[in-house]
Amino acid sequence: SYLKIAEGCDNICSYCIIPEIRGPYRSRTIENVIEEAEMLSKSGCKELILIAQDLTYYGIDNYGKPMLSTLLRKLCKIEGIRLLYCYEERIDDELIRTIASEDKICNYIDIPIQHASDKILDNMNRATTNESLYRTLSKLRSQIPDIHIRTTLIVGFPGETEEDFNILSDFVSDQKFSRLGVFTYSREEGTAAATMDNQIPEDIKQERLDCIMMKQMEIS
């Protein structure tokens, strides 16, 4: 069963309207989450699939610091756990240790990376870099050797050059993700990216999507 631990989002990605629609990030209390988890377990649920716009931001608003690892250790006393939507910049050593040490946490993580070019990541207003992506993914794989990593990417973001796309393509080849989804960038009214110059033609976006998906098919 899905178990939502927070609502809203404080990440201001330039392509995304979700913060405007759903408001700021609002974590549920640990007690409230545990109460629902216990109810789900009693009704027969064997795996809790944790979701939020950004799991790794959990607790910062209520407790003043990230509390996902604390929550996970408490939930592990109830049922198995799977993690969706963890932002790379907040996957810290404590979280990695928690996943590695708790048998009830599935060795699977969904990290919406979106791109690997520093220029495009900066224009997307993402708080990650090419270097930090490589570093975090390396840590995950070294400490949890059988981990399965899923990600999502956006191609055709405004200003994406062939060089930027090649960086992304090489990144996919290097990382060999267990699962990977690709979307073509679409202009969302009310977002910063919608008014950016150098919008990419639709046919080029589709070519780039097809290229990445063909590469991923071979990897899979």
MIDOSE-1310 file (N, C-alpha, C; in nm, 2 decimals, decimal comma, always signed):
residues 220
sylk	+0,08/-0,12/+0,00/+0,00/+0,00/+0,00/+0,09/+0,12/+0,00; +0,04/+0,23/-0,07/+0,11/+0,36/-0,07/+0,09/+0,42/+0,06; +0,19/+0,49/+0,12/+0,18/+0,56/+0,24/+0,24/+0,70/+0,22; +0,16/+0,80/+0,21/+0,21/+0,94/+0,19/+0,25/+1,00/+0,32
iaeg	+0,38/+1,04/+0,33/+0,43/+1,09/+0,46/+0,44/+1,25/+0,46; +0,41/+1,31/+0,34/+0,41/+1,46/+0,34/+0,33/+1,50/+0,21; +0,29/+1,63/+0,22/+0,22/+1,69/+0,10/+0,29/+1,82/+0,07; +0,28/+1,86/-0,06/+0,34/+1,98/-0,10/+0,49/+1,97/-0,14
cdni	+0,55/+2,08/-0,17/+0,69/+2,08/-0,22/+0,75/+2,22/-0,20; +0,88/+2,22/-0,14/+0,95/+2,34/-0,13/+1,07/+2,35/-0,23; +1,08/+2,25/-0,32/+1,18/+2,26/-0,43/+1,12/+2,35/-0,54; +1,19/+2,45/-0,59/+1,14/+2,54/-0,69/+1,20/+2,51/-0,82
csyc	+1,18/+2,39/-0,87/+1,23/+2,35/-1,01/+1,17/+2,44/-1,11; +1,24/+2,49/-1,21/+1,20/+2,59/-1,30/+1,09/+2,54/-1,40; +1,08/+2,40/-1,41/+0,98/+2,34/-1,50/+0,85/+2,30/-1,44; +0,84/+2,31/-1,30/+0,74/+2,24/-1,23/+0,64/+2,34/-1,16
iipe	+0,51/+2,31/-1,18/+0,41/+2,39/-1,12/+0,35/+2,33/-0,99; +0,40/+2,22/-0,95/+0,35/+2,15/-0,83/+0,35/+2,24/-0,70; +0,46/+2,31/-0,67/+0,45/+2,40/-0,55/+0,34/+2,50/-0,55; +0,31/+2,55/-0,67/+0,19/+2,64/-0,68/+0,06/+2,57/-0,66
irgp	+0,05/+2,45/-0,70/-0,08/+2,37/-0,69/-0,10/+2,32/-0,55; +0,01/+2,26/-0,50/-0,01/+2,18/-0,37/+0,05/+2,25/-0,25; +0,11/+2,37/-0,27/+0,16/+2,45/-0,16/+0,29/+2,40/-0,11; +0,34/+2,46/+0,01/+0,47/+2,43/+0,06/+0,47/+2,29/+0,12
yrsr	+0,59/+2,24/+0,15/+0,60/+2,10/+0,20/+0,55/+2,10/+0,35; +0,47/+1,99/+0,37/+0,41/+1,97/+0,50/+0,42/+1,83/+0,54; +0,51/+1,80/+0,63/+0,54/+1,67/+0,68/+0,43/+1,63/+0,78; +0,38/+1,50/+0,77/+0,30/+1,44/+0,88/+0,39/+1,42/+1,00
tien	+0,34/+1,41/+1,12/+0,42/+1,38/+1,23/+0,45/+1,23/+1,23; +0,56/+1,19/+1,29/+0,60/+1,05/+1,29/+0,49/+0,97/+1,35; +0,43/+1,02/+1,46/+0,32/+0,94/+1,53/+0,21/+0,92/+1,44; +0,17/+1,01/+1,36/+0,06/+1,00/+1,26/+0,09/+0,90/+1,15
viee	+0,21/+0,90/+1,10/+0,25/+0,81/+1,00/+0,25/+0,66/+1,06; +0,31/+0,65/+1,18/+0,31/+0,52/+1,24/+0,17/+0,46/+1,26; +0,08/+0,55/+1,30/-0,06/+0,51/+1,33/-0,12/+0,45/+1,20; -0,10/+0,52/+1,09/-0,16/+0,46/+0,96/-0,09/+0,34/+0,92
aeml	+0,05/+0,33/+0,94/+0,12/+0,21/+0,90/+0,07/+0,09/+0,98; +0,05/+0,11/+1,11/+0,00/+0,00/+1,19/-0,14/-0,05/+1,14; -0,23/+0,05/+1,10/-0,36/+0,02/+1,05/-0,35/-0,06/+0,92; -0,26/-0,02/+0,83/-0,24/-0,09/+0,71/-0,19/-0,23/+0,73
sksg	-0,10/-0,25/+0,82/-0,04/-0,38/+0,86/-0,15/-0,47/+0,91; -0,24/-0,42/+0,99/-0,34/-0,50/+1,05/-0,44/-0,55/+0,94; -0,45/-0,46/+0,84/-0,55/-0,50/+0,73/-0,49/-0,59/+0,63; -0,36/-0,63/+0,65/-0,30/-0,73/+0,56/-0,19/-0,68/+0,47
ckel	-0,15/-0,55/+0,48/-0,05/-0,50/+0,40/+0,09/-0,55/+0,44; +0,17/-0,59/+0,34/+0,30/-0,65/+0,37/+0,42/-0,55/+0,33; +0,39/-0,45/+0,24/+0,49/-0,36/+0,20/+0,43/-0,22/+0,20; +0,50/-0,13/+0,27/+0,46/+0,01/+0,27/+0,54/+0,09/+0,17
ilia	+0,48/+0,14/+0,07/+0,55/+0,22/-0,03/+0,54/+0,36/+0,00; +0,65/+0,42/+0,05/+0,65/+0,56/+0,10/+0,66/+0,65/-0,01; +0,57/+0,75/-0,01/+0,57/+0,85/-0,12/+0,55/+0,99/-0,06; +0,61/+1,09/-0,13/+0,59/+1,23/-0,11/+0,65/+1,30/-0,23
qdlt	+0,63/+1,43/-0,25/+0,70/+1,49/-0,36/+0,85/+1,48/-0,35; +0,90/+1,47/-0,22/+1,04/+1,45/-0,19/+1,05/+1,39/-0,06; +1,07/+1,26/-0,06/+1,08/+1,18/+0,07/+1,20/+1,24/+0,16; +1,31/+1,27/+0,10/+1,43/+1,31/+0,17/+1,41/+1,44/+0,24
yygi	+1,31/+1,52/+0,21/+1,28/+1,65/+0,28/+1,20/+1,63/+0,41; +1,16/+1,51/+0,43/+1,07/+1,48/+0,54/+1,12/+1,52/+0,67; +1,04/+1,60/+0,75/+1,08/+1,64/+0,88/+1,14/+1,77/+0,90; +1,20/+1,82/+0,79/+1,27/+1,95/+0,80/+1,17/+2,06/+0,85
dnyg	+1,05/+2,06/+0,80/+0,95/+2,16/+0,84/+0,91/+2,15/+0,99; +0,88/+2,02/+1,03/+0,83/+2,00/+1,16/+0,94/+1,99/+1,27; +1,05/+1,93/+1,23/+1,15/+1,90/+1,33/+1,28/+1,97/+1,32; +1,29/+2,05/+1,21/+1,41/+2,13/+1,19/+1,53/+2,06/+1,13
kpml	+1,51/+1,93/+1,10/+1,62/+1,86/+1,04/+1,56/+1,74/+0,96; +1,63/+1,68/+0,87/+1,57/+1,56/+0,80/+1,55/+1,44/+0,90; +1,43/+1,38/+0,89/+1,39/+1,28/+0,98/+1,35/+1,15/+0,91; +1,39/+1,14/+0,78/+1,34/+1,01/+0,71/+1,41/+0,89/+0,77
stll	+1,53/+0,90/+0,81/+1,60/+0,78/+0,86/+1,54/+0,74/+0,99; +1,50/+0,83/+1,08/+1,44/+0,81/+1,20/+1,30/+0,74/+1,18; +1,23/+0,79/+1,09/+1,10/+0,74/+1,05/+1,11/+0,59/+1,00; +1,21/+0,57/+0,92/+1,23/+0,44/+0,86/+1,26/+0,33/+0,96
rklc	+1,34/+0,37/+1,06/+1,37/+0,27/+1,16/+1,25/+0,23/+1,25; +1,16/+0,33/+1,27/+1,04/+0,30/+1,34/+0,94/+0,21/+1,25; +0,93/+0,25/+1,13/+0,84/+0,17/+1,04/+0,89/+0,03/+1,02; +1,02/+0,01/+1,02/+1,08/-0,13/+1,00/+1,03/-0,23/+1,11
kieg	+0,98/-0,17/+1,22/+0,92/-0,26/+1,33/+0,78/-0,31/+1,29; +0,73/-0,25/+1,18/+0,59/-0,29/+1,14/+0,59/-0,37/+1,02; +0,63/-0,32/+0,90/+0,63/-0,40/+0,78/+0,75/-0,36/+0,69; +0,76/-0,43/+0,57/+0,86/-0,39/+0,47/+0,83/-0,26/+0,41
irll	+0,94/-0,20/+0,36/+0,93/-0,06/+0,31/+1,00/-0,05/+0,17; +0,94/+0,03/+0,09/+1,00/+0,07/-0,04/+1,00/+0,22/-0,05; +1,11/+0,28/-0,11/+1,12/+0,43/-0,11/+1,10/+0,48/-0,25; +1,02/+0,58/-0,27/+1,00/+0,65/-0,40/+1,03/+0,80/-0,38
ycye	+1,09/+0,85/-0,48/+1,11/+1,00/-0,49/+1,20/+1,06/-0,38; +1,33/+1,01/-0,39/+1,43/+1,07/-0,30/+1,52/+1,16/-0,38; +1,54/+1,28/-0,34/+1,62/+1,38/-0,41/+1,77/+1,35/-0,37; +1,85/+1,35/-0,48/+1,99/+1,31/-0,46/+2,07/+1,40/-0,36
erid	+2,04/+1,53/-0,35/+2,12/+1,62/-0,27/+2,10/+1,59/-0,12; +1,99/+1,52/-0,09/+1,96/+1,49/+0,06/+1,97/+1,34/+0,09; +2,03/+1,26/+0,00/+2,06/+1,12/+0,03/+2,19/+1,12/+0,10; +2,19/+1,13/+0,23/+2,31/+1,15/+0,31/+2,36/+1,01/+0,36
deli	+2,47/+1,01/+0,43/+2,53/+0,89/+0,48/+2,44/+0,81/+0,58; +2,37/+0,89/+0,66/+2,28/+0,82/+0,76/+2,17/+0,75/+0,69; +2,11/+0,81/+0,58/+2,01/+0,74/+0,51/+2,06/+0,61/+0,44; +2,18/+0,62/+0,38/+2,24/+0,51/+0,31/+2,26/+0,39/+0,42
rtia	+2,32/+0,43/+0,53/+2,34/+0,33/+0,64/+2,21/+0,27/+0,68; +2,10/+0,35/+0,69/+1,98/+0,29/+0,74/+1,92/+0,19/+0,64; +1,93/+0,22/+0,51/+1,88/+0,13/+0,41/+1,96/+0,00/+0,41; +2,10/+0,02/+0,42/+2,19/-0,09/+0,42/+2,17/-0,19/+0,54
sedk	+2,13/-0,13/+0,66/+2,13/-0,21/+0,78/+2,00/-0,27/+0,82; +1,89/-0,21/+0,76/+1,75/-0,26/+0,79/+1,71/-0,36/+0,69; +1,69/-0,48/+0,73/+1,65/-0,59/+0,64/+1,51/-0,57/+0,58; +1,42/-0,49/+0,65/+1,29/-0,47/+0,60/+1,28/-0,36/+0,50
icny	+1,39/-0,29/+0,47/+1,38/-0,19/+0,36/+1,43/-0,25/+0,23; +1,34/-0,25/+0,13/+1,38/-0,30/+0,00/+1,50/-0,23/-0,05; +1,59/-0,30/-0,11/+1,71/-0,24/-0,17/+1,68/-0,19/-0,31; +1,60/-0,08/-0,30/+1,54/-0,02/-0,42/+1,52/+0,13/-0,38
idip	+1,56/+0,22/-0,47/+1,54/+0,36/-0,45/+1,51/+0,43/-0,58; +1,41/+0,52/-0,57/+1,37/+0,60/-0,69/+1,43/+0,74/-0,67; +1,52/+0,78/-0,76/+1,58/+0,92/-0,75/+1,55/+0,99/-0,88; +1,46/+1,09/-0,87/+1,43/+1,17/-1,00/+1,55/+1,27/-1,03
iqha	+1,64/+1,22/-1,11/+1,76/+1,30/-1,14/+1,74/+1,41/-1,24; +1,66/+1,38/-1,35/+1,62/+1,48/-1,45/+1,73/+1,51/-1,55; +1,85/+1,53/-1,51/+1,96/+1,56/-1,61/+2,09/+1,53/-1,55; +2,20/+1,54/-1,63/+2,33/+1,52/-1,58/+2,43/+1,63/-1,62
sdki	+2,38/+1,72/-1,71/+2,46/+1,84/-1,74/+2,45/+1,95/-1,64; +2,56/+2,00/-1,59/+2,56/+2,10/-1,49/+2,48/+2,22/-1,53; +2,50/+2,26/-1,66/+2,43/+2,38/-1,71/+2,28/+2,36/-1,71; +2,23/+2,25/-1,75/+2,09/+2,22/-1,76/+2,03/+2,20/-1,61
ldnm	+2,11/+2,14/-1,53/+2,06/+2,12/-1,39/+2,05/+2,26/-1,32; +2,15/+2,35/-1,35/+2,14/+2,48/-1,29/+2,02/+2,56/-1,35; +1,99/+2,55/-1,48/+1,88/+2,61/-1,54/+1,74/+2,55/-1,49; +1,75/+2,43/-1,45/+1,63/+2,36/-1,39/+1,61/+2,40/-1,25
nrat	+1,71/+2,47/-1,19/+1,71/+2,51/-1,05/+1,71/+2,39/-0,96; +1,79/+2,29/-1,00/+1,81/+2,17/-0,92/+1,93/+2,19/-0,83; +1,93/+2,14/-0,72/+2,04/+2,16/-0,62/+2,14/+2,05/-0,63; +2,16/+1,99/-0,74/+2,25/+1,88/-0,76/+2,35/+1,91/-0,88
tnes	+2,46/+1,84/-0,89/+2,55/+1,86/-0,99/+2,59/+1,72/-1,05; +2,66/+1,72/-1,16/+2,70/+1,60/-1,23/+2,80/+1,52/-1,13; +2,89/+1,60/-1,06/+2,98/+1,54/-0,97/+2,91/+1,47/-0,85; +2,81/+1,54/-0,79/+2,74/+1,49/-0,68/+2,66/+1,37/-0,71
lyrt	+2,60/+1,37/-0,83/+2,53/+1,25/-0,88/+2,62/+1,13/-0,88; +2,73/+1,14/-0,95/+2,82/+1,03/-0,95/+2,87/+0,98/-0,81; +2,89/+1,08/-0,72/+2,94/+1,05/-0,59/+2,83/+0,97/-0,51; +2,71/+1,02/-0,51/+2,60/+0,96/-0,44/+2,56/+0,82/-0,49
lskl	+2,56/+0,81/-0,62/+2,53/+0,68/-0,68/+2,64/+0,58/-0,65; +2,76/+0,62/-0,65/+2,87/+0,54/-0,61/+2,86/+0,49/-0,47; +2,83/+0,58/-0,37/+2,81/+0,54/-0,23/+2,70/+0,44/-0,22; +2,59/+0,46/-0,28/+2,47/+0,37/-0,27/+2,52/+0,23/-0,32
rsqi	+2,59/+0,22/-0,43/+2,62/+0,09/-0,48/+2,73/+0,02/-0,40; +2,82/+0,10/-0,35/+2,93/+0,04/-0,27/+2,88/-0,01/-0,13; +2,78/+0,06/-0,07/+2,74/+0,02/+0,06/+2,61/-0,08/+0,05; +2,54/-0,08/-0,06/+2,43/-0,16/-0,08/+2,45/-0,23/-0,22
pdih	+2,54/-0,33/-0,23/+2,58/-0,38/-0,36/+2,46/-0,43/-0,45; +2,35/-0,48/-0,39/+2,24/-0,53/-0,48/+2,13/-0,43/-0,49; +2,16/-0,30/-0,47/+2,05/-0,20/-0,48/+2,01/-0,19/-0,62; +1,88/-0,16/-0,64/+1,82/-0,13/-0,77/+1,78/+0,01/-0,77
irtt	+1,83/+0,09/-0,87/+1,81/+0,23/-0,87/+1,72/+0,27/-0,99; +1,62/+0,34/-0,97/+1,53/+0,39/-1,08/+1,54/+0,54/-1,08; +1,53/+0,59/-1,20/+1,53/+0,74/-1,22/+1,44/+0,78/-1,33; +1,42/+0,92/-1,34/+1,35/+0,98/-1,45/+1,43/+1,09/-1,50
livg	+1,42/+1,12/-1,63/+1,50/+1,22/-1,70/+1,41/+1,31/-1,78; +1,45/+1,43/-1,81/+1,39/+1,52/-1,90/+1,48/+1,55/-2,01; +1,44/+1,53/-2,14/+1,52/+1,57/-2,25/+1,45/+1,69/-2,32; +1,53/+1,77/-2,39/+1,47/+1,88/-2,46/+1,44/+2,00/-2,38
fpge	+1,50/+2,01/-2,26/+1,48/+2,13/-2,18/+1,54/+2,25/-2,25; +1,48/+2,37/-2,24/+1,53/+2,49/-2,31/+1,68/+2,51/-2,30; +1,74/+2,53/-2,41/+1,89/+2,55/-2,42/+1,97/+2,42/-2,42; +1,91/+2,31/-2,42/+1,98/+2,18/-2,42/+2,05/+2,17/-2,55
teed	+2,18/+2,17/-2,55/+2,26/+2,16/-2,67/+2,30/+2,01/-2,69; +2,36/+1,98/-2,81/+2,40/+1,84/-2,83/+2,50/+1,80/-2,73; +2,59/+1,90/-2,69/+2,69/+1,86/-2,58/+2,62/+1,83/-2,45; +2,52/+1,90/-2,41/+2,44/+1,87/-2,29/+2,38/+1,73/-2,30
fnil	+2,32/+1,71/-2,42/+2,25/+1,58/-2,44/+2,35/+1,46/-2,43; +2,47/+1,49/-2,49/+2,57/+1,38/-2,49/+2,62/+1,35/-2,35; +2,63/+1,45/-2,26/+2,66/+1,43/-2,12/+2,56/+1,34/-2,06; +2,43/+1,37/-2,08/+2,32/+1,29/-2,03/+2,33/+1,15/-2,08
sdfv	+2,35/+1,13/-2,21/+2,36/+1,00/-2,27/+2,47/+0,92/-2,21; +2,59/+0,98/-2,20/+2,70/+0,91/-2,14/+2,68/+0,87/-2,00; +2,61/+0,96/-1,92/+2,57/+0,93/-1,79/+2,49/+0,81/-1,78; +2,39/+0,79/-1,86/+2,30/+0,68/-1,87/+2,38/+0,55/-1,90
sdqk	+2,47/+0,56/-1,99/+2,56/+0,45/-2,02/+2,65/+0,41/-1,91; +2,70/+0,51/-1,84/+2,79/+0,48/-1,72/+2,71/+0,41/-1,61; +2,59/+0,47/-1,58/+2,52/+0,43/-1,45/+2,44/+0,30/-1,46; +2,40/+0,27/-1,58/+2,32/+0,14/-1,60/+2,21/+0,12/-1,50
fsrl	+2,12/+0,21/-1,50/+2,01/+0,21/-1,41/+1,92/+0,08/-1,43; +1,87/+0,03/-1,32/+1,78/-0,08/-1,32/+1,65/-0,05/-1,40; +1,60/+0,07/-1,37/+1,48/+0,12/-1,44/+1,50/+0,27/-1,47; +1,45/+0,31/-1,59/+1,47/+0,45/-1,62/+1,35/+0,50/-1,71
gvft	+1,30/+0,61/-1,68/+1,19/+0,67/-1,76/+1,24/+0,81/-1,82; +1,20/+0,84/-1,94/+1,23/+0,97/-2,00/+1,11/+1,04/-2,04; +1,11/+1,17/-2,02/+1,00/+1,26/-2,07/+1,06/+1,37/-2,15; +0,99/+1,41/-2,25/+1,03/+1,53/-2,33/+0,98/+1,65/-2,25
ysre	+1,06/+1,76/-2,25/+1,02/+1,88/-2,17/+0,89/+1,93/-2,24; +0,80/+1,97/-2,15/+0,68/+2,04/-2,20/+0,66/+2,17/-2,12; +0,62/+2,28/-2,19/+0,61/+2,41/-2,13/+0,49/+2,41/-2,04; +0,51/+2,45/-1,91/+0,40/+2,45/-1,81/+0,38/+2,60/-1,78
egta	+0,26/+2,65/-1,81/+0,23/+2,79/-1,79/+0,25/+2,82/-1,64; +0,31/+2,94/-1,62/+0,34/+2,98/-1,48/+0,47/+2,94/-1,42; +0,55/+2,86/-1,50/+0,68/+2,82/-1,46/+0,79/+2,91/-1,52; +0,90/+2,92/-1,46/+1,01/+3,00/-1,51/+1,06/+2,95/-1,65
aatm	+1,06/+2,81/-1,66/+1,12/+2,75/-1,79/+1,03/+2,78/-1,91; +0,90/+2,81/-1,89/+0,81/+2,83/-2,00/+0,85/+2,96/-2,08; +0,91/+3,05/-2,01/+0,95/+3,18/-2,08/+1,10/+3,18/-2,12; +1,17/+3,07/-2,10/+1,31/+3,07/-2,13/+1,33/+3,08/-2,29
dnqi	+1,44/+3,13/-2,33/+1,48/+3,13/-2,47/+1,53/+2,99/-2,51; +1,55/+2,98/-2,64/+1,60/+2,85/-2,69/+1,52/+2,73/-2,66; +1,39/+2,74/-2,68/+1,30/+2,62/-2,67/+1,34/+2,53/-2,78; +1,34/+2,40/-2,75/+1,38/+2,29/-2,84/+1,26/+2,24/-2,92
pedi	+1,28/+2,23/-3,06/+1,17/+2,18/-3,14/+1,13/+2,04/-3,10; +1,00/+2,01/-3,12/+0,94/+1,88/-3,08/+1,01/+1,76/-3,14; +1,05/+1,77/-3,27/+1,11/+1,66/-3,33/+1,24/+1,62/-3,27; +1,32/+1,72/-3,23/+1,45/+1,70/-3,17/+1,43/+1,64/-3,03
kqer	+1,33/+1,69/-2,96/+1,30/+1,63/-2,82/+1,27/+1,48/-2,84; +1,19/+1,45/-2,94/+1,15/+1,31/-2,96/+1,27/+1,22/-3,00; +1,35/+1,27/-3,08/+1,48/+1,20/-3,12/+1,56/+1,17/-3,00; +1,58/+1,27/-2,91/+1,66/+1,25/-2,80/+1,60/+1,15/-2,70
ldci	+1,47/+1,16/-2,68/+1,40/+1,06/-2,60/+1,42/+0,92/-2,65; +1,40/+0,90/-2,78/+1,42/+0,77/-2,85/+1,56/+0,72/-2,83; +1,65/+0,81/-2,84/+1,80/+0,77/-2,83/+1,82/+0,71/-2,69; +1,78/+0,79/-2,59/+1,80/+0,74/-2,45/+1,73/+0,61/-2,42
mmkq	+1,60/+0,60/-2,47/+1,53/+0,48/-2,44/+1,58/+0,36/-2,51; +1,64/+0,37/-2,63/+1,70/+0,26/-2,70/+1,83/+0,22/-2,62; +1,90/+0,31/-2,57/+2,02/+0,28/-2,49/+1,98/+0,21/-2,36; +1,87/+0,25/-2,30/+1,83/+0,19/-2,18/+1,77/+0,05/-2,20
meis	+1,71/+0,03/-2,31/+1,66/-0,10/-2,35/+1,77/-0,20/-2,35; +1,88/-0,16/-2,41/+2,00/-0,25/-2,42/+2,05/-0,28/-2,28; +2,06/-0,18/-2,19/+2,11/-0,19/-2,06/+2,01/-0,29/-1,98; +1,88/-0,27/-1,99/+1,79/-0,35/-1,92/+1,80/-0,49/-1,96
